[in-house]
Amino acid sequence: MISVITVTYNNFDDLHRTLASLEKVEGIENVVINGGDCEK
């Protein structure tokens, strides 16, 4: 298993694109760290 840490700061569009891309890969654990608030 590979762990991916995704760090973002109030960037919903790029986070959504990144998560959609990672869904296609098997054996991935994704941890999201959002440094700000996200209203979406």
Secondary structure, DSSP 8 states (H G I E B T S, - for coil): -EEEEEEESS-HHHHHHHHHHHTTSTTEEEEEEESS----
